[in-house]
Structures are given as structure tokens and as C-alpha cells.
Amino acid sequence: MNYIKSILLIILLIPTISQAELSRIYTGTIGQNKVEFYFEYDFAIYIDNKDHQVKNFDIRNSSYSTKFKSNDVKSLDKIVIENVDSLDSGPEQLTGYTFNGDKVNLQKTFEYHEYDEHSLREVEFNNIDYLQESSTKDFYFKVVVSKKKGEKAEIVGIKIYSKHDGRLIQTITGIQGCKFNSYVSIKAHKDFDFNFNGDNNDFYLTKNRNYGPNRIADYYAYDKKQQQFVKLNLDGNGFRFAHEEKEATSYKTCPGKKANDEISLIDDFQYIGNNRYKRVKTECLYKSGQYLNKESNQFEYKKERACNPKEIKACRNYIDTNDYDDY
């Protein structure tokens, strides 16, 4: 099978961060061009209205401890932004220059502290557009973020723009229960083709976490006839796609009845055309008595059996809230 392996995707697409921590947005100009910067501590992405390409900044690669320097090999104008504090709230205004002589002038328009108690209790905002690092060959993305007092920020929508002219081509609304993972909430890759039409403009939206097992995501495919993105009816975890067979496979693990027991649930979905999938096969194993095999140094199970219908249903309904930051 010609799988896009999930482990391969982790290697290719591993993000700089796994969740939002200190997010800041600055807007302004570089020379005559309008520009938007999205900071997450010592890393940032930006886009301007000249070429509509998402570019990267990384203070860790700068030789100046108090300057934020572009290291994007695609950037024709090397940029230095001065007076940046990467570990605390940035100043209201940022200034700098490019190696081509253009001036950089930016104004802070948004700031959000994910783990600040005051922010959690008191801060609220609606429909903040936040640029995403991943993009396809033809499109780039912004997630729409909102927050209520006493709750964490969540993604409520997606805006999709043309890379050719910066035009907004589609807005997706009604997203619920989706954690805000800063500029890595959306993942795209040149090999993503979830509806197998050869267009390779597809992407997924991470709904819980970027690391660890049981990742949940919404998958979107570009329909060339409709000229818009369509959400696919894939319900599962950690999907892998087989292009030759036009299949998608969900992998999920759930706790068993005892501490050393585990349920392994695998669902196979067949693509049936018109941006639709159908679940065609389910494999479920109940594994009991986990132990460490000292000879192989691998964890194994004393017994394995097929799951009963009640166990399959319970595993499908299981919501994994474990913290996999160290995964």
C-alpha cells in the first residue's frame, strides 16, 4: 500500500510549538507594502501584500540578542526587527529595516497569554484572524479564533486565501470544540490528496493536539468543480491514507477495564467518490496484562481477544484528554 505514514508526516511537518502560549499580532508596513506578523515567543510568521507568501522568522538564528532577524531563504528582503522581547509582552510598536533599505513599522493589534490566570478569567475576544504556517501550492490559511471569559481560546472558523493575488476565496464557519494551536492549527503538505483527484491542495485542522496518539482532525479537500474546499466525512483518529486503494484508516487506543489493559481500534474507510467515505471494516482487539518483555525490551500483553460490541462503542466514544506534551 502506498501509505502517507503518520510517522512520516510527524517528521516532515513537526511544528515548532504544540499549542498557543504567548501569541501576538503586529500589522504595518515594510517600505510601501502592507504586512502582518504573528509572533509566538521567539518564532514568527509573516505575510505581505506583495507576493502573498507565508514566511518565517526565528530569533534563535539571529546573531543579535535584541533583534529579530529574518532567516527565511525564500525572502528576497532580509529583515531585521529591533526592540523585540521574545519572552515577555512585546512593545506596542516595532521598528526595523531591510537590507534593501526599506523601513519596517509595525503596531501591535492583538496579544493573548494562553497560561496567564488573568487572561483565562478576564480576557475575551471574537473572530481574531490568525495566520497559519502551512499552506498549499495555491492557498494560504487563517484560523478565526474566539474566547469567552473563563475559557480557553477556540477556533470557530477558517479563512482561505489565494496565493496568486491574496483574495479571500472561502470562509468556513460553524467549527466547534477546536483547540487553538497558534500558527500550527492547520497542516498542509504537497502530498496531501484526501479526495484523490490529483490536485494536492488539501489540508487538515487539528482539533485537540499535534503530538501523541488519538489526534483528532477535520479533513478538507479541494473540489475543482465547485472551486471550494469540502469537509470530508471522516470520523476517527490519526488517519493514514492509501492512495492506490483510495482508503483512509483510523487508529485509536483506549483504556481497558484494568490498569494494564488496552483497546486497539482500527477503522477502514473506502473513498466512494464525490468527497465521501464509507466505513467498510473494523478491527478491534482487547489486550490485557501488559508487561515488559526483558529479552526484547518491549511492552507486550499476556492475552488478546476480539472486542465485543459494547467495548467497540465505548472506545469510539472515548475522549482522550491526556497530556502528551512530552510525547
C-alpha positions in Angstrom: 0.0 0.0 0.0 1.2 3.5 -0.9 0.6 5.0 2.6 1.3 8.5 3.7 2.6 7.2 7.0 1.6 9.2 10.1 5.1 8.9 11.5 6.4 10.3 8.2 4.1 13.3 8.5 5.3 13.9 12.0 8.9 14.1 10.7 8.0 16.2 7.7 5.6 18.6 9.4 6.8 18.7 13.0 5.8 22.1 14.3 7.9 24.5 16.4 5.2 24.5 19.1 2.4 22.2 20.0 0.0 24.8 21.3 -0.6 28.6 21.8 1.3 30.1 24.7 2.1 33.8 24.1 0.5 35.0 20.8 1.0 38.5 19.4 -0.1 40.1 16.1 1.6 43.2 14.6 0.4 44.9 11.4 2.1 47.7 9.5 4.4 48.3 6.6 7.7 47.3 5.1 8.5 50.1 2.7 5.3 50.6 0.7 3.9 47.1 1.3 1.4 46.2 4.0 2.5 43.4 6.2 1.2 41.2 9.1 3.5 39.5 11.7 2.3 36.7 14.0 4.7 36.1 16.9 4.8 33.1 19.2 7.6 33.8 21.7 10.9 33.5 19.7 9.3 32.5 16.4 7.1 34.3 14.0 5.5 34.0 10.6 4.5 36.9 8.3 2.9 37.8 5.1 2.8 40.9 2.9 0.6 42.2 0.1 3.4 42.0 -2.4 3.8 38.2 -3.1 1.2 36.7 -0.6 3.6 34.0 0.6 3.9 32.9 4.2 7.5 33.4 5.5 9.3 32.6 8.7 11.4 34.4 11.3 13.4 32.8 14.1 15.2 34.8 16.8 17.3 31.8 17.7 19.2 32.1 14.5 19.9 35.7 14.9 23.4 36.9 15.9 21.8 39.8 17.7 20.3 39.1 21.1 17.9 42.0 21.0 17.0 41.9 17.3 14.6 39.7 15.4 16.2 38.7 12.1 14.7 37.0 9.1 16.3 33.7 8.1 13.8 32.7 5.5 15.7 31.5 2.4 12.7 32.4 0.3 12.7 36.0 1.4 14.3 38.4 -1.0 14.4 41.2 1.5 16.4 40.2 4.6 14.7 41.9 7.5 15.8 43.0 11.0 13.2 44.0 13.6 14.6 45.8 16.6 13.4 46.1 20.2 11.7 42.7 20.4 11.4 40.9 23.8 10.8 37.2 22.9 9.9 36.1 26.4 7.5 38.8 27.6 5.0 41.2 26.2 6.4 42.9 23.2 6.3 46.7 22.8 3.3 48.4 21.3 5.4 49.4 18.3 8.2 47.6 16.4 10.7 49.3 14.1 13.4 47.9 11.9 14.8 47.8 8.4 15.5 45.6 5.4 18.9 45.0 3.8 17.4 46.7 0.7 16.9 49.9 2.7 13.1 49.7 3.4 11.9 50.8 6.8 9.8 48.5 9.0 7.0 50.0 11.0 4.6 47.7 13.0 1.8 48.3 15.5 0.7 45.6 18.0 -3.0 44.8 17.4 -3.5 41.6 19.5 -2.0 39.7 22.4 -3.1 36.6 24.2 -1.4 34.7 27.0 -2.6 31.1 27.0 -1.5 30.2 30.5 -1.9 33.5 32.3 -4.6 33.3 35.0 -5.8 36.8 34.4 -6.2 36.2 30.7 -8.1 33.0 31.4 -10.5 34.7 33.8 -11.0 38.1 32.3 -9.9 38.2 28.6 -12.5 37.7 25.9 -12.4 38.4 22.1 -14.3 37.4 19.0 -13.2 36.5 15.5 -9.5 37.2 15.5 -7.8 36.1 12.3 -4.6 34.2 12.9 -2.3 33.3 10.0 -1.1 29.6 9.6 2.4 28.5 8.8 1.3 25.6 6.5 0.0 26.4 3.1 -0.7 24.6 -0.2 0.6 25.4 -3.6 -2.4 27.7 -4.3 -3.8 28.7 -1.0 -2.8 30.0 2.5 -5.0 30.0 5.6 -6.1 32.0 8.6 -8.0 30.4 11.5 -10.7 32.5 13.2 -10.3 32.5 16.9 -12.7 33.5 19.7 -12.5 33.3 23.5 -15.0 33.7 26.3 -14.1 34.7 29.9 -13.1 31.8 32.0 -12.4 29.6 28.9 -9.5 29.0 26.6 -9.4 30.3 23.1 -11.0 28.1 20.4 -11.1 28.1 16.6 -14.5 28.9 15.2 -13.8 29.3 11.5 -11.2 29.2 8.7 -10.5 31.8 6.0 -8.8 30.6 2.8 -6.9 33.0 0.5 -5.4 32.7 -2.9 -1.6 32.8 -3.1 -1.8 34.4 -6.5 -3.5 37.6 -5.6 -4.3 37.5 -1.8 -8.0 37.3 -2.5 -10.3 35.7 0.1 -11.9 32.8 -1.7 -13.8 31.0 1.0 -14.8 31.3 4.7 -15.7 28.2 6.7 -17.8 28.8 9.8 -19.5 26.7 12.5 -16.4 24.9 13.8 -16.9 23.7 17.3 -14.8 22.1 20.0 -11.5 23.0 18.3 -8.4 24.0 20.4 -6.3 26.9 19.2 -2.8 25.7 18.5 -1.4 29.0 17.3 0.1 29.0 13.8 0.2 25.2 13.6 -3.5 24.6 13.9 -3.7 23.8 10.2 -1.4 21.3 8.4 -0.9 21.1 4.7 1.7 19.2 2.6 2.4 18.8 -1.1 1.4 15.1 -1.0 -2.0 15.6 0.7 -4.7 14.5 -1.7 -7.6 13.3 0.5 -10.1 13.0 -2.3 -7.6 11.5 -4.7 -8.3 14.0 -7.6 -4.6 14.8 -8.2 -5.0 18.5 -7.1 -3.0 18.2 -3.9 -4.4 21.4 -2.3 -5.9 19.6 0.7 -5.3 20.2 4.5 -6.4 19.2 7.9 -7.4 21.2 11.0 -6.1 19.8 14.3 -8.9 19.8 16.9 -7.1 18.7 20.0 -3.3 18.3 19.8 -0.4 18.0 17.3 1.5 15.3 19.3 0.7 12.0 20.8 -1.8 9.3 20.0 -5.5 9.7 19.3 -5.1 13.0 17.4 -8.4 14.4 16.2 -8.7 16.5 13.0 -11.1 17.7 10.4 -10.0 16.9 6.8 -10.7 19.3 4.0 -10.4 18.5 0.3 -10.4 21.0 -2.6 -13.2 20.2 -5.1 -12.1 21.5 -8.5 -15.6 21.5 -9.9 -17.0 23.6 -7.1 -13.8 25.5 -6.7 -14.0 25.4 -2.9 -13.0 23.2 0.0 -15.3 20.5 1.3 -15.1 18.9 4.7 -14.8 15.1 4.5 -17.0 12.8 6.5 -14.0 11.1 8.2 -14.7 10.3 11.9 -11.7 8.8 13.7 -8.2 9.4 15.0 -4.7 9.6 13.5 -5.7 8.8 9.9 -3.4 7.4 7.3 -4.3 7.4 3.6 -3.6 4.7 1.0 -3.7 6.4 -2.4 -3.7 3.3 -4.7 -6.6 1.8 -2.8 -8.3 5.1 -2.1 -8.6 4.3 1.5 -8.3 6.1 4.9 -7.6 4.2 8.1 -8.2 5.4 11.6 -6.1 4.2 14.6 -7.3 4.7 18.1 -6.2 3.3 21.5 -8.4 3.4 24.6 -8.0 2.2 28.2 -9.4 -1.1 29.2 -11.2 -2.2 32.3 -8.0 -2.7 34.3 -4.9 -0.5 34.6 -2.7 -2.7 32.3 -5.4 -3.3 29.7 -5.8 -1.5 26.4 -8.2 -1.5 23.4 -6.8 -1.1 19.9 -9.5 0.1 17.4 -8.8 0.3 13.7 -11.5 1.5 11.2 -11.0 1.3 7.4 -12.9 3.8 5.2 -13.3 3.5 1.5 -13.5 6.5 -0.7 -16.7 6.3 -2.8 -16.5 9.5 -4.8 -18.0 13.0 -4.6 -15.9 13.8 -1.5 -17.5 10.9 0.5 -16.1 8.0 2.5 -17.8 4.8 3.8 -16.6 2.7 6.7 -16.1 -0.8 5.4 -14.1 -2.7 8.0 -13.4 -2.6 11.8 -10.8 -4.4 13.7 -10.8 -4.2 17.5 -8.5 -6.1 19.9 -8.8 -6.1 23.7 -5.3 -6.5 25.2 -4.9 -7.5 28.8 -2.0 -7.9 31.2 0.7 -5.5 29.8 4.2 -6.4 30.9 7.8 -5.7 29.9 9.5 -8.5 27.9 13.0 -8.3 29.3 14.5 -10.1 26.3 13.1 -7.8 23.7 12.8 -4.8 26.0 9.3 -4.3 24.5 5.9 -4.0 26.2 3.7 -6.9 25.4 0.3 -8.3 26.5 -0.4 -11.7 28.1 -3.8 -12.1 26.3 -5.5 -10.7 23.3 -9.1 -11.2 22.1 -11.7 -9.6 19.8 -13.6 -6.8 21.3 -17.3 -7.1 22.0 -19.8 -4.6 20.5 -20.0 -2.7 23.9 -16.2 -2.3 24.0 -16.1 -1.0 20.4 -18.8 1.6 21.1 -17.1 2.7 24.3 -13.8 3.1 22.5 -15.3 5.1 19.7 -16.9 7.4 22.3 -13.8 7.7 24.4 -12.3 11.2 24.5 -8.6 11.3 25.2 -7.7 14.2 27.5 -4.2 13.1 28.5 -1.3 15.5 28.2 1.2 14.4 25.6 3.5 17.4 25.7 6.5 15.1 26.3 5.5 12.6 23.6 
